[in-house]
Each structure stands twice: as structure tokens, then as C-alpha cells.
Amino acid sequence: MNAKNIGFLFGLLIFVILLIFPIPYLDEKAGKVVAVAAWMVVWWVFEAVSISVTALVPLAFFPLLGVMDIKAAASNYSSPIVFLFFGGFVMALALENVGLHKRIALNIMRVIGGSANKVILGFMTATALMSMWISNTASTVVMLPIALSVIDLLLNDADGYTKNDKNFALSILLGIAFAANVGGIATLIGTPPNSVMLGFLEKGYGIEIGFFDWMKLGVPFAIVLLFISFLCLVYVFYPNRLGKLEGSKKIIDDELAKLGKIGSGERVVIIIFMMAIFCWIARGPLNTWFPSLQLTDTTISVLAALAMFTIPYRFQDRKFTIVWEDTRRLPWGILILFGGGLALASGFAQAGLIDTVGNFVAGQSGWTVWGTTVTLILLVLFCTELMSNVALTAVVLPLVAGIAMGFDVPVLQMVVPVTIASSCAFMLPMATPPNAIVFASGHVKVGQMAKIGFFLNLISVALISCLVYFFTVLT
């Protein structure tokens, strides 16, 4: 019997056991929520079925168990945060449809590139910037073929494929994977855990984090972690000493030539994208000047998606940047996953489990906010190497909020760093799609990724811990 089958049966078994023999000191409703949560965690860890299918468990079983009615359970799956991410997905898809993401990436690499290390930095910068707006998987898929073309230059040069060449190949591929993971932290739509956190805070605590407010925190953090990753790759773990890389500029220029001149479709996407970003940044002043607008980040996201569908770049033959058939490529399962996470968090809250955790922590005189937060960061960061970061965030955030309440500190002070930690997975190929994609190239071994990944995980813990110390509340 394989691991998935074992996980499937174990998840069901632990659910039944916890229903029959509930945990002492928990009331009946709380015991049922814990049983459902344990079932979901086991299935998520073992990936017994699709993680999105597991996210539907609260929708079916919370009403059956009397935790909440179907209307209350279903409302989590239609949360405004779900539509914020839907709009982001549509914009990203339009960006990919017209090839604009590739044009931007190539131009960044052309500007930064030159020496081997600058080429690596160019690839990492371009990947991170793309990952702020489109999925980290799509960012990696775009960059990988271009990177492999540059690596082919080294395979076919006069001195063969030397150790320095191998280190360059490792650095550029690992750099792409790491940058794809780090870049998503910078924006609320860049990585799914950020949106899970946003929905949890708004629904459970009435706390709103503006798009630009998050960027004031996320962008500096991402820049620092990206630069440290680059330095570790090229100067500590895999130095290449290649100097100027002949031929890389030609590859980039050739790829740009294939794209041709910027088209009308790309212009439409640029205009809509820039308007959406402007509205996200200026939402506060716009609502002050025009109170009737009542703009929210979700409204802006959906308006931008609507514009992508309805503003043609060639009116005569009705050519749009995206049509509904393209949405087959949208990750609908992630949207369901958000809903499942919010439903689970609502179950925790309604059953009083968050208060229970808070009261328990408040009674522990030997615990400190700093030590507990760092422990949680460590736990989440290394757990995310083994399971979906969205699923992990959905399970952990209600408990973290309860701990924050027990310490009588702002919920943001503990929830934000734990959420960021869930996106810092550098060690293993199965941890994130970008890691898996570059591993599949054949140039990267598990041990090579794990060696630098473990170090970057520790660096991430240190950086996030500094974030806790210096920025306890988003302003």
C-alpha cells in the first residue's frame, strides 16, 4: 500500500476516533471541528486526494455535524478575498496570453546582464518581478527555456562543461526557483498564503491590509532575501568565476527579435495593469476624494479582470486579450482551497478553539512573545517543505491568532511573520512547483538544492524574526 492510500485511510480513521473519543476539556462543537481539521491535515500532508478536494470537506461536513449551517459554510468559498485572487489570476493570464511577461523579463536581463554573475542576477530579478504578479510556476516556466539556452553555450564551448560551468548552471536554475518563491511575498496576490491570511484577518477580526500597505513591508523583505540568495549562490555555495559570458546577449536579443515589436494587445494589458496598480496604491486617497466609490482591493481586481475580458485591442474583428475559454487554464482549485481555509478558520472561531488556545497561552508564565513567534516561524518554515503552503497556512493561522490573543499582542504581530514563513521553501524539490521544475531540468540534484536551501531557510528565519522585532504592526 502506497503512502497516499495509507494517508487516505488514516485521515478517515482519525476523524472517526476523534468523534467517538473527543479530546478532554473541549466541548462537543469544538471536538467536531478538531476532528474535521485533523482529517484535513492528514489528507493535505499525504496528498491522499487533491488538496482542493480536501478543502471541500468543511462545506459538506460542518453542516452535517452541526458546526454551522450550509449558508454560513458556503459564504467562506465566496469571500471577497477569493475574488481578489480571481482577478489577479485573470490579469496574469492576459499578461501571458499576449507574451508581455516574456518581453519584460528579457528586457530586464538585457539591461542587467553581461558577466556570468550579472546574468544570474538578471534572471533572478526578472523572475521575482514576474512572480509578484503571476504565479511562481508560470514565472519559472517562462524563464527556464531561456536559462537552458544560456547553459547550452557552456556545454558547447571550447573547454567543455567545466566545474565552473556546472556551478553557473546550478546558480542560474536555483536562482530562478528561489526568486520565483521570494517574489511572490512582495504583493498580496503574489503567493496564495498572503490571500489566505488577508481573508482570515478580514473575516475573523475585521482587519484590512491594503495592497500598497503590504507592499511597503513585502517589497523590502523580498529584495533583501533575493539579494542574500544571490550572494549565497554565486559567492558562497556555487561560485563560477566565469567572468563575461560570451553569447548570452545574442540569445536574449534573438528571443526579443522573435517577439517582434510591441503589439496592440500588449499595450492594452499594460494600460489596464498600470491602472490597477495605481488604484491599489492610491485607494485611500481616491476613497477620500470620491466617497461614493467605496473602492476595495477586490473591486479593483475584478474591474481589471472585467476590462481584460471586454476591452478589445482590435475592435473590428473583436480581438480581446483574454476570452472565457482561456480560463480553463486558471487554477480554480486554489480558489476552492482559499474557501476551505476560511471555512476551517470560521469553524475554529465558532467553536471557541481560538479563545481556548489564547487562554492556555495566557496561563503559561514561562513563555515569551519573541521566543514563541520564532518557534512558530521555524515550525511553519520547515513544515512548508513537506506540504502545501496554502493548506498549512489555513490550519496554522487560527492557532497563531489564539496564541497572539493569549499574549495580549496585536494579531498581526504573529500572523504576518508566520504567513511569510510559509512562502520560504528552498530545500526540497517537492516543496514548491518552481523547485520541482528546475529539479526536472536534470542540472540540479536534491543534495545541491538542500545544501543551500537549508542555509537560506535559516536566513529566512532570522530575517522574519527581525521583521517581528522592528515592524510589529503594518502601518
C-alpha positions in Angstrom: 0.0 0.0 0.0 1.5 3.4 -1.0 1.7 6.5 1.2 -1.3 8.2 -0.4 -3.6 5.2 0.4 -2.2 5.0 3.9 -2.9 8.7 4.4 -6.4 8.3 2.9 -7.4 5.6 5.4 -5.6 7.2 8.3 -7.4 10.6 7.8 -10.8 8.9 7.9 -9.7 6.8 10.9 -8.5 9.7 13.0 -11.7 11.7 12.1 -13.9 8.8 13.4 -11.7 8.2 16.5 -11.9 11.9 17.5 -15.6 12.0 17.0 -16.1 8.9 19.3 -13.4 9.8 21.8 -13.1 13.6 21.8 -10.2 15.5 23.3 -10.9 16.2 27.1 -11.8 19.7 28.1 -13.2 20.5 24.7 -17.0 21.0 24.3 -18.9 19.0 21.7 -18.7 21.5 18.8 -15.0 22.1 19.4 -14.4 18.4 19.3 -16.1 18.1 16.0 -14.1 20.9 14.5 -10.8 19.3 15.7 -11.9 16.0 14.2 -12.5 17.6 10.8 -9.3 19.6 11.0 -7.2 16.5 11.8 -8.8 14.7 8.9 -8.0 17.6 6.5 -4.4 17.9 7.8 -3.7 14.2 7.3 -5.1 14.3 3.7 -3.2 17.5 2.9 0.1 16.1 4.2 -0.2 12.8 2.4 -2.0 14.4 -0.6 -4.4 11.4 -0.3 -6.7 13.3 -2.8 -6.3 16.6 -4.5 -5.7 19.3 -1.8 -8.5 21.3 -3.4 -10.9 18.3 -2.9 -9.9 18.2 0.7 -10.7 21.8 1.1 -14.4 20.9 0.3 -14.7 18.8 3.5 -15.9 21.7 5.7 -18.6 22.6 3.2 -20.1 19.2 3.4 -19.3 18.1 7.0 -19.7 21.3 9.1 -23.5 21.5 8.3 -23.8 17.7 8.8 -22.1 17.9 12.2 -24.0 21.0 13.3 -20.9 23.2 13.4 -22.5 25.8 11.1 -25.3 25.8 8.5 -24.7 25.4 4.8 -25.2 29.1 4.1 -22.5 30.1 6.6 -20.1 27.4 5.4 -20.6 28.3 1.8 -20.0 32.0 2.4 -16.4 31.3 3.0 -16.0 30.0 -0.5 -17.4 33.2 -1.9 -15.3 35.6 0.2 -14.2 38.8 -1.4 -10.6 37.6 -1.0 -11.4 34.7 -3.3 -12.4 37.2 -6.0 -9.4 39.4 -5.3 -7.2 36.4 -6.3 -9.6 35.5 -9.2 -9.0 39.0 -10.6 -5.3 38.6 -10.2 -5.4 35.2 -12.0 -7.2 36.8 -14.9 -4.7 39.6 -15.2 -1.8 37.2 -15.0 -3.4 35.0 -17.7 -3.9 38.1 -20.0 -0.2 39.0 -19.4 0.8 35.5 -20.5 -1.6 35.4 -23.5 0.0 38.5 -25.1 3.5 37.4 -24.3 4.2 40.6 -22.3 5.7 38.8 -19.3 8.4 37.3 -21.5 9.2 40.7 -23.1 9.6 42.3 -19.7 11.8 39.5 -18.4 14.1 39.6 -21.5 14.5 43.4 -21.3 15.4 43.2 -17.7 18.0 40.5 -18.4 19.4 42.6 -21.3 19.9 45.6 -19.1 21.4 43.8 -16.1 23.3 41.0 -18.0 27.0 41.0 -19.0 29.2 38.9 -16.8 28.1 35.5 -15.6 27.1 36.7 -12.2 25.2 39.7 -13.7 23.3 37.2 -16.0 22.3 35.2 -12.9 21.2 38.4 -11.2 19.2 39.4 -14.3 17.4 36.1 -14.4 16.6 36.3 -10.6 15.4 39.9 -10.8 13.2 39.2 -13.9 11.7 36.1 -12.3 11.0 37.8 -8.9 9.3 40.8 -10.7 7.1 38.4 -12.7 6.3 36.4 -9.6 4.9 39.5 -7.9 2.0 39.5 -10.4 1.7 36.0 -12.0 2.1 32.5 -10.4 5.5 31.4 -9.4 5.0 28.3 -11.6 4.3 30.4 -14.7 7.3 32.7 -13.9 9.6 29.6 -13.7 8.2 28.0 -16.8 8.9 31.2 -18.8 12.5 31.6 -17.6 13.6 28.0 -17.7 13.9 27.6 -21.5 15.9 30.9 -21.8 18.2 29.8 -19.0 18.8 26.4 -20.6 19.7 28.1 -23.8 22.4 30.1 -22.0 23.6 26.9 -20.3 23.9 25.2 -23.7 26.5 27.9 -24.6 28.7 26.5 -21.9 28.1 22.9 -22.9 29.3 23.6 -26.4 32.2 25.9 -25.8 35.9 25.1 -26.4 36.7 24.0 -22.8 33.7 21.7 -22.4 31.5 21.6 -19.4 33.8 22.5 -16.5 33.2 22.7 -12.8 32.7 26.5 -13.1 30.2 25.9 -15.9 28.3 23.5 -13.7 28.3 26.0 -10.8 26.9 28.6 -13.2 24.1 26.3 -14.3 23.3 25.4 -10.7 23.2 29.1 -9.7 21.0 30.2 -12.6 18.5 27.4 -12.2 18.3 27.5 -8.4 18.3 31.3 -8.6 15.2 31.2 -10.8 13.4 28.8 -8.4 14.3 30.9 -5.3 13.4 34.2 -7.0 10.0 32.8 -8.0 9.3 31.9 -4.4 10.6 35.2 -2.9 9.0 37.5 -5.5 5.5 36.3 -4.6 5.9 37.5 -1.0 6.1 41.2 -2.2 2.4 41.5 -3.1 -0.9 40.3 -1.7 -1.7 38.4 -5.0 1.9 37.1 -5.5 1.5 34.0 -3.4 -1.7 32.2 -2.2 -0.8 32.2 1.6 -0.9 36.0 1.6 -4.5 35.9 0.4 -5.4 33.2 2.9 -4.0 35.5 5.6 -5.9 38.5 4.2 -9.2 36.7 4.2 -8.7 35.3 7.7 -7.9 38.7 9.2 -10.8 40.5 7.4 -13.4 37.8 8.2 -12.3 36.9 11.7 -11.0 40.2 13.1 -12.2 43.0 10.7 -8.5 43.8 10.0 -7.9 45.1 6.5 -4.5 45.3 4.9 -4.3 47.5 1.8 -2.4 46.3 -1.3 0.1 49.1 -1.0 0.4 48.7 2.8 1.5 45.1 2.3 4.0 46.2 -0.4 5.6 48.6 2.0 6.5 45.6 4.1 6.7 42.8 1.4 8.9 44.5 -1.2 11.8 45.4 1.1 11.7 42.0 2.7 11.7 40.3 -0.8 14.5 42.5 -2.1 16.8 41.7 0.9 16.1 37.9 0.8 16.5 37.9 -3.0 19.9 39.7 -2.8 21.1 37.4 0.0 20.1 34.4 -2.1 22.1 35.7 -5.0 25.2 36.3 -2.9 24.9 32.9 -1.3 24.6 31.2 -4.7 27.5 33.0 -6.6 30.0 33.7 -3.8 29.5 31.0 -1.1 28.0 27.8 -2.4 28.4 27.7 -6.2 31.0 30.4 -7.3 31.6 30.1 -11.1 34.5 32.6 -11.8 33.5 32.7 -15.4 33.6 36.5 -15.9 32.0 37.8 -19.1 29.7 35.3 -20.7 30.1 35.4 -24.4 26.9 34.7 -26.4 24.3 35.3 -23.7 23.5 38.8 -25.1 22.8 37.2 -28.5 20.4 34.7 -27.1 18.5 37.4 -25.3 18.4 39.6 -28.4 17.3 36.7 -30.6 14.5 35.9 -28.2 13.4 39.6 -28.2 13.6 39.6 -32.0 11.2 36.6 -32.1 8.7 38.6 -30.1 8.8 41.4 -32.7 7.5 44.9 -31.9 5.2 45.5 -29.0 1.6 44.8 -30.2 -1.7 46.5 -29.5 -2.7 43.6 -27.2 0.3 44.2 -25.1 -0.4 47.9 -24.9 -4.0 47.2 -23.7 -2.7 44.9 -21.0 0.0 47.4 -19.9 -2.6 50.2 -19.5 -5.1 48.0 -17.5 -2.3 46.6 -15.4 -0.8 50.0 -14.6 -4.3 51.4 -13.8 -5.0 48.6 -11.4 -1.6 49.1 -9.6 -2.3 52.8 -9.4 -5.7 52.2 -7.9 -4.3 49.7 -5.4 -1.7 52.2 -4.3 -4.0 55.3 -4.3 -7.1 53.5 -3.0 -7.1 55.5 0.3 -6.9 59.0 -1.3 -9.4 58.0 -4.0 -12.0 56.9 -1.5 -11.4 60.2 0.5 -11.8 62.3 -2.6 -14.7 60.3 -4.0 -16.5 58.7 -1.0 -19.3 57.2 -3.2 -16.7 54.9 -4.9 -16.0 52.7 -1.8 -13.1 51.1 -3.7 -11.7 47.9 -2.2 -8.7 45.9 -3.4 -11.2 43.2 -4.5 -13.3 45.7 -6.5 -10.2 47.0 -8.3 -9.1 43.4 -9.1 -12.4 42.4 -10.5 -12.7 45.6 -12.5 -9.3 45.0 -14.0 -10.3 41.4 -14.9 -13.5 42.7 -16.5 -11.5 45.2 -18.5 -9.3 42.4 -19.8 -12.3 40.5 -21.0 -14.2 43.4 -22.5 -11.7 46.0 -23.9 -10.7 44.8 -27.4 -7.3 45.6 -28.8 -8.7 45.2 -32.4 -12.3 46.4 -32.4 -13.2 45.4 -36.0 -12.7 41.7 -35.5 -13.4 41.7 -31.8 -9.9 40.6 -30.6 -9.6 40.6 -26.8 -6.6 40.0 -24.6 -8.4 37.1 -22.9 -11.6 35.2 -23.6 -13.6 33.0 -21.3 -12.3 29.8 -22.9 -8.8 30.8 -21.7 -10.0 30.4 -18.1 -9.7 26.7 -18.4 -6.0 27.4 -17.5 -7.0 29.2 -14.3 -6.1 27.4 -11.1 -9.7 27.1 -9.9 -8.6 24.6 -7.3 -6.6 27.3 -5.5 -9.7 29.4 -5.2 -11.5 26.4 -3.6 -8.5 25.9 -1.3 -8.9 29.5 -0.1 -12.5 28.9 0.7 -11.7 25.7 2.6 -9.1 27.5 4.6 -11.5 30.3 5.5 -14.2 27.7 6.4 -11.8 25.9 8.7 -10.8 29.2 10.4 -14.5 30.0 10.8 -15.1 26.6 12.4 -12.2 27.2 14.8 -13.7 30.6 15.8 -17.3 29.5 16.2 -16.2 26.5 18.3 -14.2 28.8 20.6 -11.0 27.0 19.9 -9.1 30.2 19.3 -10.1 31.5 22.7 -9.2 28.2 24.2 -5.7 28.4 22.7 -5.4 32.0 23.9 -6.4 31.2 27.5 -3.9 28.3 27.6 -1.1 30.5 26.4 -2.0 33.3 28.8 -1.6 30.8 31.6 2.0 29.9 30.7 4.2 32.3 32.6 7.4 31.0 31.2 6.5 31.7 27.5 7.6 34.9 25.8 6.2 36.5 22.6 9.6 36.6 20.9 10.5 33.0 21.7 7.1 31.7 20.8 6.9 33.6 17.5 10.4 32.4 16.4 9.4 28.9 17.3 6.3 29.2 15.2 8.3 30.6 12.3 10.7 27.7 12.4 7.9 25.2 12.6 6.0 26.6 9.7 9.0 27.2 7.5 10.2 23.7 7.7 6.7 22.2 7.5 6.1 24.0 4.3 8.9 21.9 2.7 6.6 18.9 3.1 3.1 20.1 2.5 1.1 22.8 0.6 1.9 26.2 2.0 -1.8 27.2 1.4 -3.1 24.3 3.3 -0.5 24.8 6.1 -1.4 28.5 6.4 -5.1 27.6 6.6 -4.5 25.3 9.5 -2.0 27.3 11.4 -3.3 30.9 11.3 -6.3 30.3 13.7 -4.0 28.8 16.2 -1.4 31.6 15.8 -4.2 34.2 16.3 -5.2 32.4 19.5 -1.6 32.5 20.8 -1.4 36.2 20.0 -4.6 36.8 22.0 -3.2 34.8 24.8 -0.1 37.1 24.9 -2.4 40.1 24.5 -0.4 41.4 21.5 -1.8 42.5 18.1 -2.8 39.5 16.0 -0.8 41.0 13.1 2.4 40.7 15.1 2.4 36.9 14.9 0.1 36.2 11.9 2.2 38.2 9.4 5.6 36.6 10.1 4.1 33.1 10.1 2.4 33.7 6.8 5.7 35.0 5.2 7.5 31.9 6.6 5.1 29.6 4.7 6.4 31.0 1.4 10.1 30.5 2.2 10.7 26.9 0.9 14.1 26.5 -0.5 15.3 23.0 0.4 13.4 20.3 -1.4 12.1 19.8 -5.0 8.6 18.8 -3.7 8.3 21.9 -1.6 7.1 24.3 -4.4 6.4 24.0 -8.1 9.4 26.2 -9.0 11.8 23.9 -7.1 10.3 20.9 -8.8 10.5 22.5 -12.3 14.2 23.4 -12.1 15.0 20.0 -10.5 13.4 18.3 -13.5 15.9 20.1 -15.8 18.5 17.5 -14.9 21.1 20.0 -13.9 20.2 20.1 -10.1 20.5 17.3 -7.6 18.5 17.1 -4.4 21.6 17.4 -2.2 22.7 20.5 -4.0 19.3 22.2 -3.5 19.1 21.0 0.1 22.6 22.3 1.0 21.9 25.9 0.1 18.2 25.6 0.8 18.7 24.7 4.5 21.0 27.7 4.9 18.5 30.0 3.2 15.7 28.6 5.4 17.8 29.6 8.5 18.5 33.1 6.9 14.7 33.4 6.3 14.0 32.6 10.0 16.5 35.3 11.0 15.1 37.9 8.6 11.4 37.2 9.6 12.4 37.4 13.3 13.9 40.8 12.7 10.7 41.7 11.0 8.8 40.8 14.1 11.1 42.9 16.2 11.2 46.0 14.1 7.8 46.0 12.4 5.2 44.6 14.8 2.2 46.3 13.2 1.6 47.2 9.5 1.3 51.0 9.0 
